[in-house]
Amino acid sequence: VNNSERVYKKTSGNGTIALYLGKRDFVDHVDRVDVVADGIVKVDPSGLNGRKVFVYLACAFRYGSDDLDVIGLSFRRDIWMKKVQVYPAADGNPTKTPMQESLLKKVGEQGCPFSFQMPTNLPCSVSLHPGPNDNGKACGVDFEVKAYIAKEASNPDEVIDKKDTCRLMIRKIQFAPTNKAGPKVELSKQFMMSDKPIHLEASLEKEIYYHGDPLTVIVKINNETSKTIKKIKVSVDQLTSVVLYSSDTYAKEVCCEEFAENIAANSIFEKSYQVTPLLSNNKEKRGLAVDGKLKDEDTNLASTTLSQGDKEMQGIIIHYKVKVTVTASGGGLLGGLTGSDVVVELPLTLMSPKPADRTDVAVDAVEA
């Protein structure tokens, strides 16, 4: 394996098969997904006892931890799965990637290459953040490559021993596309006992923001009423749709800032506000969606799900909205009773930037 490439390896408990992957992050470009191609399984035929070796790639929704029994505490549903037979080779001489060629040189004749093409309507890797007192695996969508020894690919009656399997988790991720002009929304609202409206316009400086960057929200107000505007609140909600048997959407506020203002009656006002939605400020929130991670690395709030819009997606789908709330208080005797809010909402795309082509530090096959 050359010096700029890192390889991930997992060996079965009995040592008969070993799974090698050239990378674990696969990019969803919306109209196509990277082929899961840089993989081989090393097979020692002497340990097979007449059985075959298969590999599957599965995208699954899971809830609860692996070691809980099945009394409603642990739940897994495959959203998509593809299986291939790698030994004995079922499809002659498939085209090999340069990474597969170099892995085959390394492991010799016992190497069996495989590849998978994911469809474009699968969700990305995402987890729902467990609460402070929750143990075990969080709920979420994950992707798993698993090699196993069996007589048949999918016989429900065949028991496959854990020591005859090896698996590596991979991630399906999306990166931000080219930025465009941000969204803008306007609303005029008239209040009781007032014949003129408050006109509110809010816009985002750009369409896409990167995790950790402050969002700039531009607020313009034409206050034609006799009310004084005392407060402007800018908040960001994460909308998580869990689409399995039915579709349920949960909203969680991930950021909220209030700004004291004094916008007089019959006046015009314009100002930019900055807020930054961060996972670190929401650690205690149970059920918050975060980007999927491998092992215990750091993560961030889940990225917005980009889709072609025409295909039904399953799993967990993420959107965000920015809410601007303008609070006006009336004058006179009824002032306290006729306080009023004007609220507008803007769609927000929150993602990671596309990384520059990076070369990993040279490491020989690492047991993942």
Solvent accessible surface area in square Angstrom, and as a share of the most:
residue,aa,sasa,rsa
1,V,58,0.33
2,N,91,0.47
3,N,124,0.63
4,S,49,0.31
5,E,51,0.23
6,R,80,0.29
7,V,0,0.00
8,Y,40,0.15
9,K,50,0.21
10,K,69,0.29
11,T,57,0.33
12,S,4,0.03
13,G,70,0.67
14,N,57,0.29
15,G,46,0.44
16,T,12,0.07
17,I,2,0.01
18,A,7,0.05
19,L,0,0.00
20,Y,9,0.03
21,L,0,0.00
22,G,10,0.10
23,K,78,0.33
24,R,26,0.09
25,D,37,0.19
26,F,1,0.00
27,V,27,0.15
28,D,5,0.02
29,H,63,0.28
30,V,39,0.22
31,D,94,0.49
32,R,136,0.50
33,V,4,0.02
34,D,28,0.14
35,V,68,0.39
36,V,0,0.00
37,A,15,0.12
38,D,29,0.15
39,G,0,0.00
40,I,0,0.00
41,V,0,0.00
42,K,69,0.29
43,V,1,0.01
44,D,54,0.28
45,P,62,0.39
46,S,96,0.62
47,G,25,0.24
48,L,5,0.03
49,N,127,0.65
50,G,81,0.78
51,R,54,0.20
52,K,76,0.32
53,V,0,0.00
54,F,8,0.03
55,V,0,0.00
56,Y,27,0.10
57,L,0,0.00
58,A,0,0.00
59,C,0,0.00
60,A,0,0.00
61,F,12,0.05
62,R,32,0.12
63,Y,101,0.38
64,G,16,0.15
65,S,13,0.08
66,D,99,0.51
67,D,130,0.67
68,L,74,0.37
69,D,85,0.44
70,V,130,0.75
71,I,141,0.71
72,G,68,0.66
73,L,92,0.46
74,S,28,0.18
75,F,75,0.31
76,R,108,0.39
77,R,65,0.24
78,D,63,0.33
79,I,27,0.14
80,W,52,0.18
81,M,67,0.30
82,K,105,0.44
83,K,68,0.29
84,V,44,0.25
85,Q,54,0.24
86,V,8,0.04
87,Y,66,0.25
88,P,69,0.43
89,A,74,0.57
90,A,71,0.55
91,D,103,0.53
92,G,65,0.62
93,N,129,0.66
94,P,50,0.31
95,T,136,0.79
96,K,60,0.25
97,T,35,0.20
98,P,118,0.74
99,M,13,0.06
100,Q,4,0.02
101,E,81,0.36
102,S,27,0.17
103,L,0,0.00
104,L,30,0.15
105,K,171,0.72
106,K,85,0.36
107,V,20,0.12
108,G,35,0.34
109,E,183,0.82
110,Q,68,0.30
111,G,12,0.12
112,C,15,0.09
113,P,30,0.19
114,F,11,0.05
115,S,58,0.37
116,F,6,0.02
117,Q,97,0.43
118,M,3,0.01
119,P,43,0.27
120,T,29,0.17
121,N,46,0.24
122,L,5,0.03
123,P,0,0.00
124,C,23,0.14
125,S,8,0.05
126,V,7,0.04
127,S,18,0.12
128,L,24,0.12
129,H,31,0.14
130,P,50,0.32
131,G,7,0.07
132,P,87,0.55
133,N,137,0.70
134,D,53,0.27
135,N,144,0.74
136,G,51,0.49
137,K,73,0.31
138,A,21,0.16
139,C,20,0.12
140,G,0,0.00
141,V,2,0.01
142,D,15,0.08
143,F,0,0.00
144,E,5,0.02
145,V,0,0.00
146,K,49,0.21
147,A,0,0.00
148,Y,7,0.03
149,I,2,0.01
150,A,1,0.01
151,K,137,0.58
152,E,94,0.42
153,A,35,0.27
154,S,74,0.47
155,N,50,0.26
156,P,131,0.82
157,D,125,0.65
158,E,39,0.18
159,V,140,0.81
160,I,67,0.34
161,D,66,0.34
162,K,177,0.75
163,K,107,0.45
164,D,9,0.05
165,T,22,0.13
166,C,6,0.04
167,R,92,0.34
168,L,2,0.01
169,M,49,0.22
170,I,3,0.02
171,R,47,0.17
172,K,0,0.00
173,I,33,0.17
174,Q,12,0.05
175,F,37,0.16
176,A,7,0.05
177,P,67,0.42
178,T,120,0.70
179,N,61,0.31
180,K,135,0.57
181,A,90,0.70
182,G,20,0.19
183,P,32,0.20
184,K,125,0.53
185,V,47,0.27
186,E,91,0.41
187,L,70,0.35
188,S,64,0.41
189,K,79,0.33
190,Q,109,0.49
191,F,20,0.09
192,M,137,0.61
193,M,143,0.64
194,S,24,0.15
195,D,118,0.61
196,K,102,0.43
197,P,32,0.20
198,I,0,0.00
199,H,56,0.25
200,L,0,0.00
201,E,25,0.11
202,A,0,0.00
203,S,17,0.11
204,L,5,0.03
205,E,105,0.47
206,K,75,0.32
207,E,52,0.23
208,I,3,0.02
209,Y,3,0.01
210,Y,83,0.32
211,H,37,0.16
212,G,40,0.38
213,D,55,0.29
214,P,62,0.39
215,L,0,0.00
216,T,15,0.09
217,V,0,0.00
218,I,42,0.21
219,V,0,0.00
220,K,80,0.34
221,I,3,0.01
222,N,50,0.26
223,N,0,0.00
224,E,62,0.28
225,T,3,0.02
226,S,88,0.56
227,K,9,0.04
228,T,37,0.22
229,I,0,0.00
230,K,101,0.43
231,K,71,0.30
232,I,0,0.00
233,K,56,0.24
234,V,0,0.00
235,S,2,0.01
236,V,0,0.00
237,D,14,0.07
238,Q,0,0.00
239,L,40,0.20
240,T,3,0.02
241,S,19,0.12
242,V,20,0.11
243,V,18,0.11
244,L,25,0.12
245,Y,165,0.63
246,S,73,0.47
247,S,74,0.48
248,D,70,0.36
249,T,84,0.49
250,Y,110,0.42
251,A,65,0.51
252,K,62,0.26
253,E,77,0.34
254,V,5,0.03
255,C,17,0.10
256,C,57,0.34
257,E,77,0.35
258,E,102,0.46
259,F,49,0.20
260,A,98,0.76
261,E,28,0.13
262,N,115,0.59
263,I,6,0.03
264,A,58,0.45
265,A,35,0.27
266,N,114,0.58
267,S,34,0.22
268,I,144,0.73
269,F,38,0.16
270,E,109,0.49
271,K,89,0.38
272,S,62,0.40
273,Y,6,0.02
274,Q,105,0.46
275,V,2,0.01
276,T,38,0.22
277,P,3,0.02
278,L,62,0.31
279,L,15,0.08
280,S,76,0.49
281,N,110,0.57
282,N,6,0.03
283,K,107,0.45
284,E,127,0.57
285,K,73,0.31
286,R,146,0.53
287,G,25,0.24
288,L,0,0.00
289,A,0,0.00
290,V,5,0.03
291,D,31,0.16
292,G,7,0.07
293,K,94,0.40
294,L,25,0.12
295,K,145,0.61
296,D,140,0.73
297,E,73,0.33
298,D,140,0.73
299,T,37,0.21
300,N,42,0.22
301,L,3,0.01
302,A,1,0.00
303,S,17,0.11
304,T,10,0.06
305,T,13,0.08
306,L,39,0.20
307,S,59,0.38
308,Q,91,0.40
309,G,63,0.61
310,D,116,0.60
311,K,102,0.43
312,E,130,0.58
313,M,15,0.07
314,Q,48,0.21
315,G,0,0.00
316,I,2,0.01
317,I,23,0.12
318,I,3,0.02
319,H,84,0.38
320,Y,5,0.02
321,K,44,0.19
322,V,0,0.00
323,K,56,0.24
324,V,0,0.00
325,T,15,0.09
326,V,0,0.00
327,T,36,0.21
328,A,1,0.01
329,S,42,0.27
330,G,17,0.16
331,G,56,0.54
332,G,76,0.73
333,L,189,0.94
334,L,76,0.38
335,G,6,0.06
336,G,81,0.78
337,L,144,0.72
338,T,18,0.10
339,G,45,0.44
340,S,18,0.12
341,D,62,0.32
342,V,1,0.00
343,V,60,0.35
344,V,8,0.04
345,E,79,0.36
346,L,2,0.01
347,P,90,0.57
348,L,5,0.02
349,T,22,0.13
350,L,1,0.00
351,M,0,0.00
352,S,29,0.19
353,P,63,0.39
354,K,131,0.55
355,P,64,0.40
356,A,87,0.68
357,D,153,0.79
358,R,166,0.61
359,T,107,0.62
360,D,52,0.27
361,V,120,0.69
362,A,57,0.44
363,V,54,0.31
364,D,92,0.48
365,A,27,0.21
366,V,41,0.24
367,E,96,0.43
368,A,16,0.13
